[in-house]
Amino acid sequence: MASLSSPLGSPSLLAGFLDLRGDAIPVLHLDRLFNLPEQLPGLHTPLVILHGAPTGIGILVEAVRQIIPITQAAFRPLPQNNVFHDCATAAFELNGDVVYLLSAGRILLEKERRVLAEFQAVAQERLRHLEEYV
């Protein structure tokens, strides 16, 4: 598991910040975002970096089973209810299971994005100060 810095007073959905080549990348608890059973991070907890979000976001996930190519023709209509807070953009079937495709740009609510951006600015400034001493 990568080392994360966690500022005091940060929201519970924030696991911390990852220093990725000098950029402070927020890492989120996916389980807390979607009110899923809590998954305690361990030594081999997968950390997925999403580059489609405005500043990049990392998410802690339970497991990564496989990475697959998928065509738009495989997408199914989404249910009418609010699937994952409207951040699901498509669904497809894989080995008999329905898999939801989440939009990195819509995973967070606007208020969550603003709060996270404030904490990220502080974390980025701390990294900048550390680089002055290295």
Contacts in CASP RR format, 6 or more apart in sequence:
PFRMAT RR
TARGET T0000
AUTHOR 0000-0000-0000
METHOD contacts of the structure
MODEL  1
MASLSSPLGSPSLLAGFLDLRGDAIPVLHLDRLFNLPEQLPGLHTPLVIL
HGAPTGIGILVEAVRQIIPITQAAFRPLPQNNVFHDCATAAFELNGDVVY
LLSAGRILLEKERRVLAEFQAVAQERLRHLEEYV
1 41 0 8 1.000
1 42 0 8 1.000
1 43 0 8 1.000
1 44 0 8 1.000
1 45 0 8 1.000
1 47 0 8 1.000
2 18 0 8 1.000
2 27 0 8 1.000
2 47 0 8 1.000
3 18 0 8 1.000
3 19 0 8 1.000
4 15 0 8 1.000
4 16 0 8 1.000
4 17 0 8 1.000
4 18 0 8 1.000
4 27 0 8 1.000
5 16 0 8 1.000
5 17 0 8 1.000
5 19 0 8 1.000
5 24 0 8 1.000
5 123 0 8 1.000
5 126 0 8 1.000
6 14 0 8 1.000
6 15 0 8 1.000
6 16 0 8 1.000
6 17 0 8 1.000
7 16 0 8 1.000
7 17 0 8 1.000
7 119 0 8 1.000
7 122 0 8 1.000
7 123 0 8 1.000
10 16 0 8 1.000
10 119 0 8 1.000
11 112 0 8 1.000
11 115 0 8 1.000
11 116 0 8 1.000
11 119 0 8 1.000
12 29 0 8 1.000
12 32 0 8 1.000
13 28 0 8 1.000
13 29 0 8 1.000
13 32 0 8 1.000
13 33 0 8 1.000
13 112 0 8 1.000
14 26 0 8 1.000
14 27 0 8 1.000
14 28 0 8 1.000
14 29 0 8 1.000
14 116 0 8 1.000
14 119 0 8 1.000
15 27 0 8 1.000
15 28 0 8 1.000
15 29 0 8 1.000
15 41 0 8 1.000
15 60 0 8 1.000
16 26 0 8 1.000
16 27 0 8 1.000
17 24 0 8 1.000
17 25 0 8 1.000
17 26 0 8 1.000
17 27 0 8 1.000
17 119 0 8 1.000
17 120 0 8 1.000
17 123 0 8 1.000
18 24 0 8 1.000
18 25 0 8 1.000
18 27 0 8 1.000
18 47 0 8 1.000
18 49 0 8 1.000
18 58 0 8 1.000
19 25 0 8 1.000
19 127 0 8 1.000
20 49 0 8 1.000
22 127 0 8 1.000
22 131 0 8 1.000
23 124 0 8 1.000
23 127 0 8 1.000
24 120 0 8 1.000
24 123 0 8 1.000
24 124 0 8 1.000
24 126 0 8 1.000
24 127 0 8 1.000
25 49 0 8 1.000
25 55 0 8 1.000
25 56 0 8 1.000
25 57 0 8 1.000
25 58 0 8 1.000
26 55 0 8 1.000
26 56 0 8 1.000
26 57 0 8 1.000
26 58 0 8 1.000
26 116 0 8 1.000
26 119 0 8 1.000
26 120 0 8 1.000
26 123 0 8 1.000
27 47 0 8 1.000
27 57 0 8 1.000
27 58 0 8 1.000
27 59 0 8 1.000
27 60 0 8 1.000
28 57 0 8 1.000
28 58 0 8 1.000
28 59 0 8 1.000
28 60 0 8 1.000
28 107 0 8 1.000
28 108 0 8 1.000
29 38 0 8 1.000
29 39 0 8 1.000
29 59 0 8 1.000
29 60 0 8 1.000
30 36 0 8 1.000
30 59 0 8 1.000
30 60 0 8 1.000
30 61 0 8 1.000
30 62 0 8 1.000
31 37 0 8 1.000
31 38 0 8 1.000
31 39 0 8 1.000
31 60 0 8 1.000
31 62 0 8 1.000
32 38 0 8 1.000
33 85 0 8 1.000
33 107 0 8 1.000
33 108 0 8 1.000
34 84 0 8 1.000
34 85 0 8 1.000
39 45 0 8 1.000
39 60 0 8 1.000
39 62 0 8 1.000
41 60 0 8 1.000
45 60 0 8 1.000
45 61 0 8 1.000
46 60 0 8 1.000
46 61 0 8 1.000
46 62 0 8 1.000
46 63 0 8 1.000
46 64 0 8 1.000
47 58 0 8 1.000
47 59 0 8 1.000
47 60 0 8 1.000
47 61 0 8 1.000
48 58 0 8 1.000
48 59 0 8 1.000
48 61 0 8 1.000
48 64 0 8 1.000
49 56 0 8 1.000
49 57 0 8 1.000
49 58 0 8 1.000
50 56 0 8 1.000
50 57 0 8 1.000
50 58 0 8 1.000
50 59 0 8 1.000
50 104 0 8 1.000
50 107 0 8 1.000
51 104 0 8 1.000
52 104 0 8 1.000
52 105 0 8 1.000
53 104 0 8 1.000
53 105 0 8 1.000
53 107 0 8 1.000
54 105 0 8 1.000
54 113 0 8 1.000
55 117 0 8 1.000
55 120 0 8 1.000
56 104 0 8 1.000
57 104 0 8 1.000
57 107 0 8 1.000
57 108 0 8 1.000
59 107 0 8 1.000
68 94 0 8 1.000
70 92 0 8 1.000
74 92 0 8 1.000
74 93 0 8 1.000
75 90 0 8 1.000
75 91 0 8 1.000
75 92 0 8 1.000
75 101 0 8 1.000
76 90 0 8 1.000
76 91 0 8 1.000
76 92 0 8 1.000
76 93 0 8 1.000
76 98 0 8 1.000
77 91 0 8 1.000
78 88 0 8 1.000
78 89 0 8 1.000
78 90 0 8 1.000
78 91 0 8 1.000
78 100 0 8 1.000
79 91 0 8 1.000
83 91 0 8 1.000
83 100 0 8 1.000
84 100 0 8 1.000
84 102 0 8 1.000
85 109 0 8 1.000
86 106 0 8 1.000
87 102 0 8 1.000
87 103 0 8 1.000
87 105 0 8 1.000
87 106 0 8 1.000
87 107 0 8 1.000
88 100 0 8 1.000
88 101 0 8 1.000
88 102 0 8 1.000
88 103 0 8 1.000
89 101 0 8 1.000
89 102 0 8 1.000
89 103 0 8 1.000
89 106 0 8 1.000
90 100 0 8 1.000
90 101 0 8 1.000
91 98 0 8 1.000
91 99 0 8 1.000
91 100 0 8 1.000
91 101 0 8 1.000
92 98 0 8 1.000
92 99 0 8 1.000
92 101 0 8 1.000
93 99 0 8 1.000
108 116 0 8 1.000
END
